[in-house]
Amino acid sequence: MLDYLLTEEQKMIRDLARQITDEKIRPVAAEYDKSHKFPWDVMKVMAKADLFGVYIDEKYGGMGGGVFELCLATEEFSKGCAGIAICYSASALGAYPIILHGSEEQKMKYLPAIAKGEKLAAFGLTEPGAGSDASAIATTAEKKGDHYILNGVKHFITNGGDAEIYTIIAMTDKSKGARGASLFVVEKGTPGFSFGKKEEKLGICASSTRELIFDNCKIPKENLIGREGTGFIAAMRTFDMSRPGIGAQAVGIAQGALDEAVKYAKQRKQFGKSISSFQGIQWMLADMATETEAARALVYASAREVNAGVKDVGMHSAMAKLFASDVAMKVTTDAVQVFGGYGYMKEYPAEKYMRDAKITQIYEGTNQIQRNIIGMALIKESAK
């Protein structure tokens, strides 16, 4: 691994996350993958280690770091289990809209509990008919006096049902399309707010994915984040911050699969010697390692750019998510191949890495959408 010149605090975050992964996540990863239970015991360990607040300002109970620090922890957790890791990092996705656009009162009310890991957060944008096309959002928020009334359904929401704090995109003026979208905080337990069944997924099975159902859900007007009509912009800014985190998850998955493939290749004997002595295997491992390191470098660079407050980070965040997730899919597929027939069996770890990798190419904007973002940014730059 390259030397990324981490600060002492960043090394501490990485090493602490690595210790938790080795001691608390790896031993239970297969169990949670099979049971599909939410890993509350691991979440409590992360909370006790103060890792939920690495990206939150000290004023609100956090460690004062940023996206890069969150990426360091997410990568380490994902080496052990991407499903458990996303329970952790998806809380940051739900918190980012409050960090970016919330009022001081909203930040003081919600961020301290999120930073301490006392409450998880979740982000609600996707709907049955609106994923990549955010302008097709059907969930509405109608203002009536001192309240808004929410109606609609959100789909495929990570941490759905287990999170306590939800940041929700809803239409306050459908006639304006995307410019009529607004952002709200909705707390679990609010009358009219309920959840659908927990989805059964190909991978990241430890995490919860549920529908959020709003049926005349009444929330106070103070729960509006920012101004009416700024929800779409807030969502896009949120993704600019969160996509390096998906890249970090993908890097962790790829590194975990690579580590297992190297270990297996050294142990597996064929024709009287370990398969790691065969050039064909060595070349596969070399490509896997090189691609993983390249993905890590891009993810770290884009996360550091966000931390530095660079104004327009959308293209590089999209690149980090795109490249790292494609690498994760390739590396994990190659890891299964190195394991041979054993790689296809659930008692070995390779197939889980492969299943977990696929979602990183899909959520927070499919990789086809990332290519659109990158392409449009390049065209816009060339026009200057």
Phi and psi in degrees as a GROMACS rama.xvg file:
@    title "Ramachandran Plot"
@    xaxis  label "Phi"
@    yaxis  label "Psi"
@TYPE xy
-62.7798  155.966  LEU-2
-87.2365  110.55  ASP-3
-93.6082  13.9385  TYR-4
53.8335  50.9854  LEU-5
-70.2926  148.867  LEU-6
-73.5877  168.401  THR-7
-61.524  -38.9148  GLU-8
-66.2295  -40.2259  GLU-9
-65.7089  -39.3294  GLN-10
-63.1259  -38.2952  LYS-11
-62.6293  -45.0026  MET-12
-61.0595  -47.7526  ILE-13
-60.7522  -47.0064  ARG-14
-67.9239  -36.7037  ASP-15
-67.3527  -43.1998  LEU-16
-63.2831  -37.9775  ALA-17
-65.4295  -40.7918  ARG-18
-63.7804  -44.5074  GLN-19
-61.9296  -39.9831  ILE-20
-61.535  -47.8507  THR-21
-68.0106  -39.1613  ASP-22
-91.2098  -31.5185  GLU-23
-117.381  -26.2153  LYS-24
-96.1324  -50.9895  ILE-25
-55.4371  -43.3092  ARG-26
-63.9765  -22.2177  PRO-27
-114.81  0.29558  VAL-28
-57.7218  -48.1121  ALA-29
-64.5965  -37.5837  ALA-30
-63.5738  -46.0596  GLU-31
-69.515  -33.7455  TYR-32
-62.6359  -36.0489  ASP-33
-81.3598  -41.4513  LYS-34
-83.0503  -23.2758  SER-35
63.5643  19.7614  HIS-36
-79.5405  151.18  LYS-37
-75.528  133.599  PHE-38
-83.2096  63.2007  PRO-39
-60.7399  -35.6819  TRP-40
-63.0136  -38.2899  ASP-41
-72.1773  -37.9411  VAL-42
-58.7646  -38.3996  MET-43
-66.5018  -36.2354  LYS-44
-65.1973  -44.4865  VAL-45
-61.6873  -40.6842  MET-46
-64.9398  -42.8132  ALA-47
-62.6249  -30.5667  LYS-48
-84.0167  2.73494  ALA-49
64.4324  24.7791  ASP-50
-83.0601  -14.7908  LEU-51
-70.4247  -18.2634  PHE-52
-104.583  14.9771  GLY-53
-61.859  -27.5107  VAL-54
-103.478  1.72872  TYR-55
-103.67  139.981  ILE-56
-57.4383  144.993  ASP-57
-58.1807  -29.8469  GLU-58
-57.968  -28.7383  LYS-59
-109.526  21.0127  TYR-60
91.9464  6.83975  GLY-61
-92.8837  -171.983  GLY-62
-93.683  -8.13867  MET-63
84.5547  11.6303  GLY-64
-85.8309  -151.599  GLY-65
-153.8  -152.882  GLY-66
-60.9529  -39.4744  VAL-67
-61.7625  -44.0392  PHE-68
-64.2757  -39.2287  GLU-69
-63.0397  -39.5155  LEU-70
-63.0851  -39.4419  CYS-71
-59.973  -45.5504  LEU-72
-68.9978  -43.4027  ALA-73
-61.6612  -41.7216  THR-74
-59.4717  -46.6821  GLU-75
-63.9339  -45.4037  GLU-76
-61.6029  -37.2984  PHE-77
-70.4979  -22.5475  SER-78
-63.0182  -31.6304  LYS-79
-89.2015  -45.7964  GLY-80
-164.473  114.605  CYS-81
-67.8407  -29.3789  ALA-82
-65.6008  -42.6575  GLY-83
-69.3434  -39.4713  ILE-84
-61.6228  -38.3345  ALA-85
-73.431  -24.6697  ILE-86
-60.5867  -37.566  CYS-87
-71.7701  -53.8629  TYR-88
-75.5112  -25.8465  SER-89
-67.2506  -23.7825  ALA-90
-65.7138  -35.6681  SER-91
-66.0962  -38.6578  ALA-92
-58.1099  -41.0565  LEU-93
-70.7855  -26.4216  GLY-94
-84.7287  -27.6657  ALA-95
-55.1113  -43.4729  TYR-96
-59.0239  -34.804  PRO-97
-70.0845  -42.2126  ILE-98
-61.7598  -43.019  ILE-99
-79.295  -40.3899  LEU-100
-128.464  -3.10511  HIS-101
-71.9271  155.429  GLY-102
-74.3335  167.181  SER-103
-61.3206  -37.6854  GLU-104
-64.1153  -41.9654  GLU-105
-65.8657  -41.291  GLN-106
-62.9548  -44.3784  LYS-107
-67.2407  -31.1076  MET-108
-75.6705  -41.3487  LYS-109
-106.336  -36.833  TYR-110
-66.7374  -39.2568  LEU-111
-57.4805  -42.0004  PRO-112
-67.6321  -35.4882  ALA-113
-68.7228  -42.6003  ILE-114
-62.2739  -34.8087  ALA-115
-83.2049  -7.83345  LYS-116
76.3837  12.4734  GLY-117
-72.7974  -31.734  GLU-118
-134.481  138.557  LYS-119
-91.4447  155.89  LEU-120
-117.76  164.659  ALA-121
-149.366  158.021  ALA-122
-118.224  129.845  PHE-123
-117.175  99.8837  GLY-124
-119.527  -51.604  LEU-125
-63.0407  140.486  THR-126
-132.002  166.693  GLU-127
-53.1277  -34.3512  PRO-128
-111.803  10.4446  GLY-129
-145.839  102.749  ALA-130
-116.088  -90.0697  GLY-131
-66.2041  -28.9153  SER-132
-91.1672  84.9904  ASP-133
-66.0605  -22.2949  ALA-134
-70.268  -11.4642  SER-135
-92.2094  12.8149  ALA-136
-58.0942  132.217  ILE-137
-105.403  -19.6266  ALA-138
-62.7212  132.199  THR-139
-116.257  154.121  THR-140
-132.399  107.989  ALA-141
-102.545  125.13  GLU-142
-79.6331  128.04  LYS-143
-135.777  102.257  LYS-144
64.723  -122.442  GLY-145
-91.98  12.0468  ASP-146
-134.78  165.469  HIS-147
-115.752  144.896  TYR-148
-111.32  116.303  ILE-149
-97.8603  135.871  LEU-150
-139.623  134.122  ASN-151
144.646  -174.859  GLY-152
-135.225  132.476  VAL-153
-104.322  147.254  LYS-154
-125.39  145.529  HIS-155
57.5618  45.523  PHE-156
-92.9624  116.458  ILE-157
-67.4878  135.902  THR-158
73.1633  6.93572  ASN-159
-57.9915  129.104  GLY-160
91.5397  -29.6699  GLY-161
-99.565  -28.3808  ASP-162
-70.9899  155.248  ALA-163
-103.574  -24.1866  GLU-164
-123.19  125.296  ILE-165
-122.929  132.428  TYR-166
-104.189  120.789  THR-167
-122.372  132.537  ILE-168
-92.1372  127.153  ILE-169
-142.674  155.831  ALA-170
-86.8059  122.675  MET-171
-98.5337  -15.7879  THR-172
-152.239  94.8916  ASP-173
-62.7461  -27.4089  LYS-174
-65.5982  -18.737  SER-175
-95.9579  4.12698  LYS-176
63.7483  -135.948  GLY-177
-59.9255  -29.0478  ALA-178
-76.3044  -2.887  ARG-179
-102.035  9.60515  GLY-180
-89.3081  140.66  ALA-181
-131.102  165.002  SER-182
-119.669  136.738  LEU-183
-135.312  155.714  PHE-184
-99.751  128.834  VAL-185
-127.182  128.607  VAL-186
-94.7902  142.482  GLU-187
-58.047  138.419  LYS-188
97.7001  -9.15209  GLY-189
-65.6977  130.756  THR-190
-55.4282  135.63  PRO-191
90.0208  -0.708767  GLY-192
-114.128  117.054  PHE-193
-138.995  -179.512  SER-194
-129.144  147.779  PHE-195
-83.9833  -173.553  GLY-196
-68.772  156.634  LYS-197
-74.5822  124.361  LYS-198
-71.7715  144.593  GLU-199
-95.4488  124.964  GLU-200
-119.498  164.545  LYS-201
-65.026  -43.5755  LEU-202
-139.019  -167.975  GLY-203
37.9354  49.0373  ILE-204
-71.5678  -19.5867  CYS-205
-71.0445  -23.9391  ALA-206
-83.3826  155.093  SER-207
-93.2775  133.18  SER-208
-130.897  113.644  THR-209
-138.657  164.695  ARG-210
-78.9217  146.937  GLU-211
-109.078  125.731  LEU-212
-115.829  124.102  ILE-213
-114.375  115.832  PHE-214
-125.841  94.0762  ASP-215
52.0848  46.3969  ASN-216
-78.2766  117.4  CYS-217
-98.735  118.944  LYS-218
-126.108  148.716  ILE-219
-67.4124  151.66  PRO-220
-61.0481  -23.5035  LYS-221
-65.1917  -12.3738  GLU-222
-84.5191  -3.72987  ASN-223
-69.6283  126.744  LEU-224
-93.2326  122.244  ILE-225
71.5109  -142.352  GLY-226
-110.151  160.143  ARG-227
-58.9727  140.324  GLU-228
89.4603  -3.41673  GLY-229
-103.122  9.18471  THR-230
-64.8176  -40.2669  GLY-231
-66.0244  -43.9774  PHE-232
-61.3466  -42.224  ILE-233
-62.9341  -39.1849  ALA-234
-64.6879  -42.216  ALA-235
-67.5338  -39.0611  MET-236
-65.544  -36.6343  ARG-237
-61.6584  -45.2136  THR-238
-66.4671  -32.8075  PHE-239
-59.1242  -35.4824  ASP-240
-82.1824  -32.81  MET-241
-89.3337  -23.4845  SER-242
-64.4681  -34.3672  ARG-243
-59.4946  -29.3888  PRO-244
-66.4172  -37.9957  GLY-245
-65.9286  -38.1504  ILE-246
-60.5232  -40.7676  GLY-247
-66.3298  -39.5665  ALA-248
-59.5413  -44.6958  GLN-249
-63.5343  -40.7799  ALA-250
-62.8478  -42.8553  VAL-251
-61.6465  -43.0257  GLY-252
-60.6296  -47.5016  ILE-253
-62.0616  -43.5753  ALA-254
-65.9336  -40.7008  GLN-255
-61.3686  -43.3571  GLY-256
-66.5159  -40.8954  ALA-257
-61.994  -46.1941  LEU-258
-58.6376  -42.7006  ASP-259
-67.8041  -37.0982  GLU-260
-66.6333  -41.237  ALA-261
-64.1658  -45.8006  VAL-262
-60.9251  -43.6315  LYS-263
-66.7928  -42.2246  TYR-264
-62.0758  -32.2888  ALA-265
-73.9894  -29.1802  LYS-266
-88.9378  -34.5472  GLN-267
-72.5389  126.502  ARG-268
-107.059  134.311  LYS-269
-145.318  140.446  GLN-270
55.5506  32.8789  PHE-271
83.6282  5.87606  GLY-272
-150.938  163.244  LYS-273
-67.1847  146.421  SER-274
-68.8003  -14.3718  ILE-275
-67.7477  -14.6909  SER-276
-83.5749  -8.42909  SER-277
-85.0692  135.261  PHE-278
-60.423  -36.9911  GLN-279
-59.3865  -41.2811  GLY-280
-71.0968  -42.2212  ILE-281
-59.2304  -41.5205  GLN-282
-66.567  -39.252  TRP-283
-61.1753  -47.535  MET-284
-63.5864  -38.3748  LEU-285
-62.8221  -44.0327  ALA-286
-65.7331  -41.072  ASP-287
-60.8511  -44.1275  MET-288
-67.6163  -42.3926  ALA-289
-64.8634  -44.6375  THR-290
-66.0641  -39.0978  GLU-291
-64.3732  -43.2527  THR-292
-66.4844  -38.2555  GLU-293
-63.6581  -40.9767  ALA-294
-64.6669  -42.4559  ALA-295
-60.0906  -44.4025  ARG-296
-60.8661  -41.4304  ALA-297
-69.221  -41.9135  LEU-298
-62.3181  -47.672  VAL-299
-62.1604  -42.1237  TYR-300
-63.5379  -43.1064  ALA-301
-68.7722  -37.9835  SER-302
-65.8541  -39.7929  ALA-303
-66.2456  -32.8222  ARG-304
-64.5745  -41.5792  GLU-305
-63.3091  -45.0913  VAL-306
-58.7174  -35.9963  ASN-307
-76.0211  -7.14905  ALA-308
81.0774  21.4347  GLY-309
-57.8475  136.373  VAL-310
-66.4996  -51.2506  LYS-311
-112.538  96.1095  ASP-312
-109.357  2.46144  VAL-313
-56.7262  -45.2604  GLY-314
-65.5244  -45.2067  MET-315
-71.2901  -33.8303  HIS-316
-64.0184  -41.0801  SER-317
-65.0664  -40.8343  ALA-318
-60.7894  -43.0486  MET-319
-63.0747  -45.3616  ALA-320
-65.7929  -46.4283  LYS-321
-60.3647  -55.1196  LEU-322
-66.8932  -46.273  PHE-323
-64.3405  -39.4747  ALA-324
-70.8508  -37.0847  SER-325
-64.7549  -39.3667  ASP-326
-63.6898  -43.3307  VAL-327
-59.5925  -41.3897  ALA-328
-65.8884  -41.0725  MET-329
-69.9235  -45.8411  LYS-330
-64.3767  -42.3622  VAL-331
-68.8345  -34.9269  THR-332
-63.9042  -41.9108  THR-333
-66.5355  -34.2953  ASP-334
-63.5733  -42.7265  ALA-335
-58.6613  -40.1117  VAL-336
-65.1788  -39.7771  GLN-337
-62.1692  -39.0246  VAL-338
-71.5912  -17.7216  PHE-339
65.8457  -140.038  GLY-340
-59.1401  -33.7376  GLY-341
-65.5837  -28.2201  TYR-342
-64.2673  -21.1119  GLY-343
-89.2961  -5.98953  TYR-344
-97.6106  141.396  MET-345
-72.3356  -16.9142  LYS-346
-75.8779  -7.42954  GLU-347
-109.265  152.361  TYR-348
-78.8168  -14.8197  PRO-349
-62.3669  -42.8002  ALA-350
-66.1725  -31.9561  GLU-351
-66.2923  -41.971  LYS-352
-58.7318  -40.7393  TYR-353
-65.0028  -43.3897  MET-354
-65.9653  -40.2176  ARG-355
-68.7861  -31.5651  ASP-356
-64.8191  -34.0526  ALA-357
-59.1841  -38.6742  LYS-358
-65.1569  -25.701  ILE-359
-67.0326  -18.3796  THR-360
-85.4792  -5.38475  GLN-361
-115.335  -53.6832  ILE-362
-81.2208  163.623  TYR-363
57.0816  37.806  GLU-364
98.681  115.408  GLY-365
-58.263  161.829  THR-366
-67.6864  -21.8439  ASN-367
-68.0165  -39.124  GLN-368
-66.1744  -38.3609  ILE-369
-60.4766  -39.0282  GLN-370
-65.8539  -36.3338  ARG-371
-61.0623  -46.2159  ASN-372
-60.3782  -46.5401  ILE-373
-64.4135  -45.5759  ILE-374
-61.6072  -44.397  GLY-375
-66.671  -35.7458  MET-376
-66.4564  -38.9944  ALA-377
-64.1369  -42.9656  LEU-378
-65.0608  -40.9436  ILE-379
-63.3748  -41.6788  LYS-380
-63.6308  -40.4507  GLU-381
-69.1755  -18.9496  SER-382
-83.8828  -9.59045  ALA-383
